[in-house]
Amino acid sequence: MPPFNVDQFARQLLAEALFYDEEYGALGNVSLIDKESVRERYLASYDPDRDTYLIEEAVEWEELDADEDGEVDYALAVDGQEYGTYGTPEEAAEVLMTLARDNNLGPSFMILFDEDQA
């Protein structure tokens, strides 16, 4: 049996988190959080309109007092620019791993729902 590979384990979790469920209008969104500035730096999800996996780099953030609402302890991005598109969740997960490692970023996961389905 091969030894446990933490990088492969993390890549698979990231890839599986980038899901899309058309029936429920739900999709998995992975954010990479800058620990120093305490805000989203990169966001990744499946784009059903383009049938691709999208990574965006955040360029603008909401003002958030983490103690105020108690829900999210980092500033959410309100605008971003396309960093890259990928044909498979595994390709996107590999890029997320590289970005996280190179920039010392932490992960966060949210399930988002299409407003028409909710």
N, CA, C and O atoms as a GROMACS GRO file, in nm:
protein
  472
    1MET      N    1   0.085  -0.118   0.000
    1MET     CA    2   0.000   0.000   0.000
    1MET      C    3   0.090   0.124   0.000
    1MET      O    4   0.182   0.134   0.081
    2PRO      N    5   0.063   0.219  -0.092
    2PRO     CA    6   0.146   0.340  -0.097
    2PRO      C    7   0.126   0.426   0.027
    2PRO      O    8   0.021   0.420   0.091
    3PRO      N    9   0.226   0.505   0.062
    3PRO     CA   10   0.213   0.593   0.180
    3PRO      C   11   0.108   0.700   0.156
    3PRO      O   12   0.078   0.737   0.042
    4PHE      N   13   0.052   0.750   0.266
    4PHE     CA   14  -0.048   0.855   0.259
    4PHE      C   15   0.014   0.980   0.198
    4PHE      O   16   0.122   1.022   0.238
    5ASN      N   17  -0.056   1.041   0.101
    5ASN     CA   18  -0.008   1.161   0.033
    5ASN      C   19  -0.105   1.276   0.064
    5ASN      O   20  -0.215   1.282   0.009
    6VAL      N   21  -0.063   1.365   0.153
    6VAL     CA   22  -0.151   1.474   0.197
    6VAL      C   23  -0.185   1.569   0.082
    6VAL      O   24  -0.296   1.622   0.077
    7ASP      N   25  -0.092   1.591  -0.012
    7ASP     CA   26  -0.122   1.679  -0.125
    7ASP      C   27  -0.231   1.619  -0.213
    7ASP      O   28  -0.323   1.689  -0.255
    8GLN      N   29  -0.221   1.490  -0.242
    8GLN     CA   30  -0.323   1.424  -0.323
    8GLN      C   31  -0.459   1.426  -0.252
    8GLN      O   32  -0.563   1.446  -0.314
    9PHE      N   33  -0.456   1.405  -0.123
    9PHE     CA   34  -0.578   1.408  -0.040
    9PHE      C   35  -0.644   1.545  -0.051
    9PHE      O   36  -0.764   1.555  -0.074
   10ALA      N   37  -0.566   1.652  -0.033
   10ALA     CA   38  -0.619   1.788  -0.039
   10ALA      C   39  -0.669   1.822  -0.179
   10ALA      O   40  -0.774   1.884  -0.193
   11ARG      N   41  -0.596   1.781  -0.283
   11ARG     CA   42  -0.640   1.806  -0.421
   11ARG      C   43  -0.775   1.740  -0.448
   11ARG      O   44  -0.862   1.801  -0.511
   12GLN      N   45  -0.792   1.617  -0.402
   12GLN     CA   46  -0.918   1.548  -0.425
   12GLN      C   47  -1.033   1.618  -0.352
   12GLN      O   48  -1.141   1.632  -0.408
   13LEU      N   49  -1.010   1.661  -0.228
   13LEU     CA   50  -1.114   1.734  -0.156
   13LEU      C   51  -1.152   1.864  -0.228
   13LEU      O   52  -1.270   1.897  -0.240
   14LEU      N   53  -1.051   1.936  -0.276
   14LEU     CA   54  -1.078   2.059  -0.350
   14LEU      C   55  -1.158   2.030  -0.476
   14LEU      O   56  -1.256   2.099  -0.505
   15ALA      N   57  -1.117   1.929  -0.552
   15ALA     CA   58  -1.187   1.894  -0.676
   15ALA      C   59  -1.333   1.857  -0.648
   15ALA      O   60  -1.423   1.900  -0.720
   16GLU      N   61  -1.356   1.779  -0.544
   16GLU     CA   62  -1.493   1.737  -0.512
   16GLU      C   63  -1.577   1.853  -0.458
   16GLU      O   64  -1.700   1.851  -0.469
   17ALA      N   65  -1.512   1.952  -0.399
   17ALA     CA   66  -1.585   2.069  -0.348
   17ALA      C   67  -1.636   2.158  -0.461
   17ALA      O   68  -1.730   2.236  -0.441
   18LEU      N   69  -1.577   2.147  -0.578
   18LEU     CA   70  -1.618   2.230  -0.692
   18LEU      C   71  -1.732   2.162  -0.769
   18LEU      O   72  -1.721   2.138  -0.889
   19PHE      N   73  -1.839   2.130  -0.699
   19PHE     CA   74  -1.951   2.058  -0.760
   19PHE      C   75  -2.059   2.154  -0.809
   19PHE      O   76  -2.063   2.271  -0.772
   20TYR      N   77  -2.146   2.099  -0.893
   20TYR     CA   78  -2.265   2.172  -0.936
   20TYR      C   79  -2.382   2.075  -0.938
   20TYR      O   80  -2.372   1.968  -0.998
   21ASP      N   81  -2.492   2.111  -0.875
   21ASP     CA   82  -2.613   2.029  -0.874
   21ASP      C   83  -2.724   2.110  -0.940
   21ASP      O   84  -2.783   2.199  -0.878
   22GLU      N   85  -2.751   2.077  -1.066
   22GLU     CA   86  -2.850   2.154  -1.143
   22GLU      C   87  -2.989   2.145  -1.082
   22GLU      O   88  -3.063   2.244  -1.083
   23GLU      N   89  -3.026   2.029  -1.030
   23GLU     CA   90  -3.160   2.010  -0.974
   23GLU      C   91  -3.188   2.107  -0.860
   23GLU      O   92  -3.297   2.163  -0.851
   24TYR      N   93  -3.091   2.127  -0.772
   24TYR     CA   94  -3.108   2.214  -0.656
   24TYR      C   95  -3.050   2.354  -0.677
   24TYR      O   96  -3.064   2.440  -0.590
   25GLY      N   97  -2.986   2.377  -0.791
   25GLY     CA   98  -2.923   2.506  -0.816
   25GLY      C   99  -2.812   2.536  -0.717
   25GLY      O  100  -2.792   2.651  -0.678
   26ALA      N  101  -2.741   2.432  -0.675
   26ALA     CA  102  -2.635   2.446  -0.574
   26ALA      C  103  -2.498   2.426  -0.638
   26ALA      O  104  -2.481   2.340  -0.725
   27LEU      N  105  -2.403   2.504  -0.593
   27LEU     CA  106  -2.266   2.482  -0.638
   27LEU      C  107  -2.169   2.506  -0.524
   27LEU      O  108  -2.193   2.588  -0.434
   28GLY      N  109  -2.060   2.434  -0.530
   28GLY     CA  110  -1.955   2.448  -0.429
   28GLY      C  111  -1.860   2.559  -0.468
   28GLY      O  112  -1.816   2.567  -0.582
   29ASN      N  113  -1.828   2.644  -0.374
   29ASN     CA  114  -1.737   2.756  -0.395
   29ASN      C  115  -1.620   2.743  -0.297
   29ASN      O  116  -1.641   2.735  -0.176
   30VAL      N  117  -1.499   2.741  -0.350
   30VAL     CA  118  -1.380   2.735  -0.267
   30VAL      C  119  -1.312   2.871  -0.272
   30VAL      O  120  -1.288   2.925  -0.380
   31SER      N  121  -1.281   2.925  -0.157
   31SER     CA  122  -1.207   3.051  -0.147
   31SER      C  123  -1.072   3.024  -0.085
   31SER      O  124  -1.057   2.938   0.003
   32LEU      N  125  -0.973   3.097  -0.131
   32LEU     CA  126  -0.842   3.096  -0.066
   32LEU      C  127  -0.829   3.227   0.008
   32LEU      O  128  -0.841   3.335  -0.051
   33ILE      N  129  -0.804   3.218   0.138
   33ILE     CA  130  -0.808   3.334   0.227
   33ILE      C  131  -0.667   3.378   0.262
   33ILE      O  132  -0.583   3.298   0.304
   34ASP      N  133  -0.643   3.508   0.245
   34ASP     CA  134  -0.516   3.568   0.287
   34ASP      C  135  -0.524   3.588   0.438
   34ASP      O  136  -0.607   3.665   0.487
   35LYS      N  137  -0.438   3.520   0.509
   35LYS     CA  138  -0.442   3.523   0.656
   35LYS      C  139  -0.399   3.658   0.713
   35LYS      O  140  -0.444   3.697   0.821
   36GLU      N  141  -0.313   3.730   0.641
   36GLU     CA  142  -0.265   3.859   0.692
   36GLU      C  143  -0.369   3.970   0.672
   36GLU      O  144  -0.397   4.046   0.765
   37SER      N  145  -0.427   3.978   0.552
   37SER     CA  146  -0.527   4.082   0.527
   37SER      C  147  -0.668   4.038   0.568
   37SER      O  148  -0.760   4.120   0.571
   38VAL      N  149  -0.684   3.911   0.600
   38VAL     CA  150  -0.810   3.852   0.646
   38VAL      C  151  -0.922   3.878   0.544
   38VAL      O  152  -1.029   3.930   0.578
   39ARG      N  153  -0.896   3.840   0.419
   39ARG     CA  154  -0.997   3.854   0.314
   39ARG      C  155  -0.974   3.751   0.204
   39ARG      O  156  -0.865   3.695   0.190
   40GLU      N  157  -1.079   3.727   0.126
   40GLU     CA  158  -1.067   3.634   0.014
   40GLU      C  159  -0.967   3.687  -0.088
   40GLU      O  160  -0.965   3.806  -0.119
   41ARG      N  161  -0.883   3.598  -0.137
   41ARG     CA  162  -0.788   3.638  -0.240
   41ARG      C  163  -0.822   3.574  -0.374
   41ARG      O  164  -0.814   3.638  -0.479
   42TYR      N  165  -0.860   3.446  -0.371
   42TYR     CA  166  -0.902   3.374  -0.492
   42TYR      C  167  -1.031   3.301  -0.462
   42TYR      O  168  -1.054   3.256  -0.350
   43LEU      N  169  -1.117   3.290  -0.565
   43LEU     CA  170  -1.243   3.218  -0.553
   43LEU      C  171  -1.253   3.121  -0.670
   43LEU      O  172  -1.216   3.155  -0.783
   44ALA      N  173  -1.303   3.002  -0.644
   44ALA     CA  174  -1.316   2.902  -0.750
   44ALA      C  175  -1.452   2.836  -0.742
   44ALA      O  176  -1.503   2.809  -0.633
   45SER      N  177  -1.511   2.811  -0.858
   45SER     CA  178  -1.638   2.740  -0.865
   45SER      C  179  -1.660   2.695  -1.009
   45SER      O  180  -1.587   2.733  -1.101
   46TYR      N  181  -1.761   2.614  -1.027
   46TYR     CA  182  -1.804   2.572  -1.160
   46TYR      C  183  -1.893   2.680  -1.218
   46TYR      O  184  -1.978   2.734  -1.147
   47ASP      N  185  -1.874   2.713  -1.345
   47ASP     CA  186  -1.958   2.810  -1.414
   47ASP      C  187  -2.048   2.734  -1.512
   47ASP      O  188  -2.003   2.700  -1.621
   48PRO      N  189  -2.173   2.707  -1.474
   48PRO     CA  190  -2.260   2.627  -1.560
   48PRO      C  191  -2.292   2.694  -1.694
   48PRO      O  192  -2.316   2.625  -1.793
   49ASP      N  193  -2.291   2.827  -1.699
   49ASP     CA  194  -2.320   2.897  -1.824
   49ASP      C  195  -2.210   2.874  -1.927
   49ASP      O  196  -2.236   2.872  -2.048
   50ARG      N  197  -2.087   2.857  -1.881
   50ARG     CA  198  -1.973   2.836  -1.971
   50ARG      C  199  -1.922   2.692  -1.968
   50ARG      O  200  -1.831   2.657  -2.043
   51ASP      N  201  -1.981   2.609  -1.882
   51ASP     CA  202  -1.940   2.469  -1.866
   51ASP      C  203  -1.789   2.457  -1.843
   51ASP      O  204  -1.719   2.381  -1.910
   52THR      N  205  -1.743   2.535  -1.746
   52THR     CA  206  -1.601   2.536  -1.714
   52THR      C  207  -1.582   2.565  -1.566
   52THR      O  208  -1.673   2.613  -1.498
   53TYR      N  209  -1.464   2.536  -1.517
   53TYR     CA  210  -1.428   2.567  -1.378
   53TYR      C  211  -1.349   2.696  -1.381
   53TYR      O  212  -1.252   2.710  -1.456
   54LEU      N  213  -1.391   2.791  -1.299
   54LEU     CA  214  -1.340   2.927  -1.303
   54LEU      C  215  -1.269   2.961  -1.172
   54LEU      O  216  -1.320   2.933  -1.063
   55ILE      N  217  -1.152   3.022  -1.184
   55ILE     CA  218  -1.084   3.080  -1.069
   55ILE      C  219  -1.074   3.230  -1.094
   55ILE      O  220  -1.029   3.274  -1.200
   56GLU      N  221  -1.117   3.307  -0.995
   56GLU     CA  222  -1.108   3.452  -1.003
   56GLU      C  223  -1.016   3.504  -0.893
   56GLU      O  224  -1.009   3.447  -0.784
   57GLU      N  225  -0.947   3.612  -0.923
   57GLU     CA  226  -0.868   3.682  -0.822
   57GLU      C  227  -0.949   3.800  -0.773
   57GLU      O  228  -0.994   3.883  -0.854
   58ALA      N  229  -0.970   3.810  -0.644
   58ALA     CA  230  -1.049   3.918  -0.587
   58ALA      C  231  -0.978   4.051  -0.604
   58ALA      O  232  -0.856   4.061  -0.588
   59VAL      N  233  -1.056   4.155  -0.636
   59VAL     CA  234  -1.000   4.289  -0.652
   59VAL      C  235  -1.071   4.394  -0.566
   59VAL      O  236  -1.022   4.506  -0.550
   60GLU      N  237  -1.186   4.356  -0.510
   60GLU     CA  238  -1.259   4.448  -0.422
   60GLU      C  239  -1.334   4.365  -0.318
   60GLU      O  240  -1.384   4.256  -0.348
   61TRP      N  241  -1.342   4.418  -0.196
   61TRP     CA  242  -1.400   4.342  -0.085
   61TRP      C  243  -1.504   4.426  -0.012
   61TRP      O  244  -1.499   4.548  -0.012
   62GLU      N  245  -1.598   4.356   0.051
   62GLU     CA  246  -1.695   4.424   0.135
   62GLU      C  247  -1.629   4.459   0.268
   62GLU      O  248  -1.531   4.397   0.308
   63GLU      N  249  -1.685   4.558   0.333
   63GLU     CA  250  -1.640   4.590   0.468
   63GLU      C  251  -1.709   4.493   0.562
   63GLU      O  252  -1.831   4.478   0.556
   64LEU      N  253  -1.634   4.429   0.647
   64LEU     CA  254  -1.693   4.330   0.735
   64LEU      C  255  -1.624   4.334   0.870
   64LEU      O  256  -1.502   4.326   0.880
   65ASP      N  257  -1.705   4.346   0.973
   65ASP     CA  258  -1.654   4.333   1.109
   65ASP      C  259  -1.689   4.192   1.152
   65ASP      O  260  -1.806   4.160   1.177
   66ALA      N  261  -1.589   4.107   1.162
   66ALA     CA  262  -1.612   3.965   1.192
   66ALA      C  263  -1.689   3.945   1.321
   66ALA      O  264  -1.767   3.851   1.333
   67ASP      N  265  -1.669   4.032   1.417
   67ASP     CA  266  -1.739   4.017   1.545
   67ASP      C  267  -1.885   4.061   1.535
   67ASP      O  268  -1.967   4.025   1.619
   68GLU      N  269  -1.915   4.138   1.431
   68GLU     CA  270  -2.048   4.195   1.419
   68GLU      C  271  -2.154   4.091   1.385
   68GLU      O  272  -2.259   4.085   1.450
   69ASP      N  273  -2.129   4.008   1.284
   69ASP     CA  274  -2.233   3.912   1.245
   69ASP      C  275  -2.203   3.769   1.288
   69ASP      O  276  -2.292   3.685   1.289
   70GLY      N  277  -2.078   3.742   1.322
   70GLY     CA  278  -2.042   3.610   1.372
   70GLY      C  279  -2.047   3.498   1.271
   70GLY      O  280  -2.031   3.382   1.308
   71GLU      N  281  -2.069   3.528   1.143
   71GLU     CA  282  -2.081   3.423   1.043
   71GLU      C  283  -1.950   3.394   0.973
   71GLU      O  284  -1.899   3.282   0.980
   72VAL      N  285  -1.894   3.492   0.907
   72VAL     CA  286  -1.772   3.474   0.829
   72VAL      C  287  -1.663   3.559   0.891
   72VAL      O  288  -1.684   3.677   0.919
   73ASP      N  289  -1.547   3.500   0.913
   73ASP     CA  290  -1.442   3.575   0.982
   73ASP      C  291  -1.336   3.630   0.886
   73ASP      O  292  -1.220   3.644   0.923
   74TYR      N  293  -1.378   3.660   0.763
   74TYR     CA  294  -1.291   3.726   0.667
   74TYR      C  295  -1.378   3.809   0.573
   74TYR      O  296  -1.498   3.785   0.560
   75ALA      N  297  -1.316   3.908   0.507
   75ALA     CA  298  -1.390   3.994   0.415
   75ALA      C  299  -1.416   3.920   0.284
   75ALA      O  300  -1.325   3.866   0.222
   76LEU      N  301  -1.543   3.920   0.244
   76LEU     CA  302  -1.583   3.855   0.120
   76LEU      C  303  -1.554   3.945   0.000
   76LEU      O  304  -1.570   4.067   0.008
   77ALA      N  305  -1.513   3.885  -0.109
   77ALA     CA  306  -1.490   3.960  -0.232
   77ALA      C  307  -1.624   4.001  -0.293
   77ALA      O  308  -1.719   3.923  -0.293
   78VAL      N  309  -1.630   4.123  -0.343
   78VAL     CA  310  -1.749   4.169  -0.414
   78VAL      C  311  -1.720   4.188  -0.563
   78VAL      O  312  -1.812   4.211  -0.641
   79ASP      N  313  -1.593   4.179  -0.601
   79ASP     CA  314  -1.555   4.189  -0.742
   79ASP      C  315  -1.425   4.114  -0.763
   79ASP      O  316  -1.341   4.107  -0.674
   80GLY      N  317  -1.411   4.058  -0.881
   80GLY     CA  318  -1.290   3.984  -0.912
   80GLY      C  319  -1.262   3.986  -1.061
   80GLY      O  320  -1.348   4.023  -1.141
   81GLN      N  321  -1.142   3.946  -1.095
   81GLN     CA  322  -1.106   3.933  -1.236
   81GLN      C  323  -1.067   3.788  -1.262
   81GLN      O  324  -1.011   3.721  -1.176
   82GLU      N  325  -1.098   3.742  -1.381
   82GLU     CA  326  -1.072   3.603  -1.414
   82GLU      C  327  -0.922   3.574  -1.407
   82GLU      O  328  -0.841   3.641  -1.470
   83TYR      N  329  -0.889   3.472  -1.330
   83TYR     CA  330  -0.751   3.425  -1.320
   83TYR      C  331  -0.727   3.315  -1.422
   83TYR      O  332  -0.623   3.311  -1.487
   84GLY      N  333  -0.827   3.225  -1.437
   84GLY     CA  334  -0.814   3.117  -1.534
   84GLY      C  335  -0.938   3.032  -1.538
   84GLY      O  336  -1.019   3.032  -1.445
   85THR      N  337  -0.954   2.957  -1.648
   85THR     CA  338  -1.063   2.861  -1.662
   85THR      C  339  -1.002   2.724  -1.688
   85THR      O  340  -0.894   2.713  -1.747
   86TYR      N  341  -1.072   2.620  -1.644
   86TYR     CA  342  -1.018   2.485  -1.647
   86TYR      C  343  -1.128   2.387  -1.687
   86TYR      O  344  -1.245   2.406  -1.652
   87GLY      N  345  -1.090   2.285  -1.760
   87GLY     CA  346  -1.185   2.189  -1.812
   87GLY      C  347  -1.234   2.087  -1.712
   87GLY      O  348  -1.341   2.029  -1.730
   88THR      N  349  -1.157   2.064  -1.607
   88THR     CA  350  -1.196   1.965  -1.507
   88THR      C  351  -1.175   2.022  -1.367
   88THR      O  352  -1.096   2.115  -1.348
   89PRO      N  353  -1.247   1.968  -1.269
   89PRO     CA  354  -1.225   2.014  -1.131
   89PRO      C  355  -1.086   1.978  -1.081
   89PRO      O  356  -1.030   2.049  -0.997
   90GLU      N  357  -1.029   1.871  -1.133
   90GLU     CA  358  -0.893   1.832  -1.091
   90GLU      C  359  -0.789   1.935  -1.136
   90GLU      O  360  -0.696   1.966  -1.062
   91GLU      N  361  -0.806   1.989  -1.258
   91GLU     CA  362  -0.715   2.094  -1.305
   91GLU      C  363  -0.727   2.219  -1.218
   91GLU      O  364  -0.626   2.277  -1.178
   92ALA      N  365  -0.849   2.258  -1.188
   92ALA     CA  366  -0.871   2.375  -1.102
   92ALA      C  367  -0.814   2.351  -0.963
   92ALA      O  368  -0.754   2.442  -0.904
   93ALA      N  369  -0.832   2.231  -0.910
   93ALA     CA  370  -0.779   2.198  -0.777
   93ALA      C  371  -0.627   2.206  -0.774
   93ALA      O  372  -0.570   2.254  -0.676
   94GLU      N  373  -0.562   2.162  -0.879
   94GLU     CA  374  -0.416   2.170  -0.886
   94GLU      C  375  -0.370   2.316  -0.882
   94GLU      O  376  -0.273   2.348  -0.812
   95VAL      N  377  -0.438   2.403  -0.955
   95VAL     CA  378  -0.403   2.546  -0.955
   95VAL      C  379  -0.429   2.605  -0.816
   95VAL      O  380  -0.348   2.684  -0.767
   96LEU      N  381  -0.541   2.569  -0.753
   96LEU     CA  382  -0.570   2.618  -0.618
   96LEU      C  383  -0.461   2.576  -0.520
   96LEU      O  384  -0.419   2.656  -0.436
   97MET      N  385  -0.416   2.452  -0.530
   97MET     CA  386  -0.308   2.404  -0.441
   97MET      C  387  -0.182   2.488  -0.460
   97MET      O  388  -0.117   2.526  -0.363
   98THR      N  389  -0.148   2.516  -0.585
   98THR     CA  390  -0.028   2.595  -0.615
   98THR      C  391  -0.042   2.737  -0.561
   98THR      O  392   0.050   2.790  -0.499
   99LEU      N  393  -0.158   2.799  -0.585
   99LEU     CA  394  -0.181   2.935  -0.534
   99LEU      C  395  -0.174   2.939  -0.382
   99LEU      O  396  -0.113   3.029  -0.324
  100ALA      N  397  -0.236   2.842  -0.316
  100ALA     CA  398  -0.235   2.837  -0.170
  100ALA      C  399  -0.093   2.820  -0.117
  100ALA      O  400  -0.053   2.890  -0.024
  101ARG      N  401  -0.020   2.729  -0.176
  101ARG     CA  402   0.117   2.702  -0.131
  101ARG      C  403   0.208   2.824  -0.156
  101ARG      O  404   0.284   2.863  -0.067
  102ASP      N  405   0.200   2.882  -0.275
  102ASP     CA  406   0.289   2.993  -0.312
  102ASP      C  407   0.260   3.120  -0.234
  102ASP      O  408   0.349   3.202  -0.213
  103ASN      N  409   0.134   3.138  -0.191
  103ASN     CA  410   0.094   3.262  -0.124
  103ASN      C  411   0.054   3.244   0.021
  103ASN      O  412   0.005   3.338   0.084
  104ASN      N  413   0.075   3.124   0.076
  104ASN     CA  414   0.041   3.093   0.215
  104ASN      C  415  -0.105   3.128   0.247
  104ASN      O  416  -0.134   3.201   0.341
  105LEU      N  417  -0.196   3.074   0.166
  105LEU     CA  418  -0.338   3.102   0.179
  105LEU      C  419  -0.410   2.983   0.241
  105LEU      O  420  -0.371   2.868   0.221
  106GLY      N  421  -0.514   3.012   0.316
  106GLY     CA  422  -0.596   2.907   0.377
  106GLY      C  423  -0.724   2.886   0.299
  106GLY      O  424  -0.769   2.977   0.229
  107PRO      N  425  -0.785   2.767   0.309
  107PRO     CA  426  -0.907   2.738   0.234
  107PRO      C  427  -1.035   2.772   0.312
  107PRO      O  428  -1.037   2.774   0.435
  108SER      N  429  -1.139   2.796   0.237
  108SER     CA  430  -1.273   2.809   0.292
  108SER      C  431  -1.370   2.754   0.188
  108SER      O  432  -1.345   2.762   0.068
  109PHE      N  433  -1.481   2.697   0.235
  109PHE     CA  434  -1.578   2.635   0.144
  109PHE      C  435  -1.717   2.684   0.177
  109PHE      O  436  -1.755   2.694   0.294
  110MET      N  437  -1.795   2.715   0.073
  110MET     CA  438  -1.935   2.754   0.090
  110MET      C  439  -2.018   2.684  -0.017
  110MET      O  440  -1.970   2.659  -0.128
  111ILE      N  441  -2.140   2.654   0.017
  111ILE     CA  442  -2.236   2.608  -0.083
  111ILE      C  443  -2.323   2.728  -0.119
  111ILE      O  444  -2.385   2.789  -0.032
  112LEU      N  445  -2.327   2.760  -0.246
  112LEU     CA  446  -2.407   2.871  -0.295
  112LEU      C  447  -2.528   2.816  -0.369
  112LEU      O  448  -2.521   2.710  -0.431
  113PHE      N  449  -2.640   2.888  -0.362
  113PHE     CA  450  -2.763   2.846  -0.429
  113PHE      C  451  -2.806   2.950  -0.530
  113PHE      O  452  -2.797   3.070  -0.505
  114ASP      N  453  -2.853   2.903  -0.645
  114ASP     CA  454  -2.908   2.990  -0.748
  114ASP      C  455  -3.031   3.058  -0.689
  114ASP      O  456  -3.116   2.992  -0.630
  115GLU      N  457  -3.040   3.189  -0.704
  115GLU     CA  458  -3.152   3.264  -0.646
  115GLU      C  459  -3.286   3.216  -0.700
  115GLU      O  460  -3.386   3.221  -0.628
  116ASP      N  461  -3.290   3.170  -0.825
  116ASP     CA  462  -3.415   3.121  -0.884
  116ASP      C  463  -3.460   2.990  -0.822
  116ASP      O  464  -3.579   2.959  -0.821
  117GLN      N  465  -3.364   2.911  -0.769
  117GLN     CA  466  -3.394   2.780  -0.713
  117GLN      C  467  -3.425   2.787  -0.564
  117GLN      O  468  -3.497   2.702  -0.511
  118ALA      N  469  -3.372   2.888  -0.496
  118ALA     CA  470  -3.382   2.895  -0.349
  118ALA      C  471  -3.520   2.928  -0.301
  118ALA      O  472  -3.543   2.937  -0.180
   0.00000   0.00000   0.00000
